[in-house]
């Protein structure tokens, strides 16, 4: 979180109205979602070993993984 917070002004921004309209049109054309200009992907990154210092994060298949958003 500290690293992301330090870079937020350089890499995180809200799209302006024209950008939102273009993004929304593309998403509607590709996926059929109306008035949507952002999607969240919950990709799982499997871990080679279970973490020892934190609570284990098991997937529905019993693997340890971290979910991205």
N, C-alpha and C positions, 0 to 999 in steps of 0.2 A: 504494500500500500504506500509506503514511503516513496519508493521509486516512481510509481504511477503518479502520485501527488506532485512530485517535483517536475514531471514532464507534462502535466495536464494542460497547461496553457499552450504548449507546442503541438500536441497531438489530439486533444479532445476539443471539439467545438460543435455547436449546434448549427445545422444547415440553414441557410437563409430561405426565404419563401420560394424563390425560383428553384433552388436545389431540391427542396422538399417536394415540389410539384413534379420535377423530373424523376426523382427517386420513386415517388408514389406511382407515377405512370409506368415505370419499368416493372415494379413489383406487381402492379395490377395486370400488366400484359403477360408476365412470366408465371405468376402464381394465382391470379384472380382475387387477391385481397384488395379491397377498395379503401382508399384514403389511408394507406399504410406506408410509412416511409422509414421503417426500421424493423429488423428481424433479429431474434436472439437464437443462437445455436447452442445447445447444451452438449457439445462434444465431450466425450470422456477421454481423458489421457490416462492410460493404464500405467500403473507403477510396477517396477520390477520387484520391489520388496514392500511389505507393509511398513508404514511409519512407526517408529518406536517411541517417539516423544509426544505424539498427538493421537487423538481418537482415530481409529481405522475407518476409512471410507469405502465400504464394500458396495459393489454394484449389484444389480439384481441377479447377475450370473456368478456372484461370489468372488469376483476379483477386486483388488484394491485399485482405485482410480480417483483422479481429481476431475471435477466437472468444470468446464469453461463456460463463460457467458459472454 
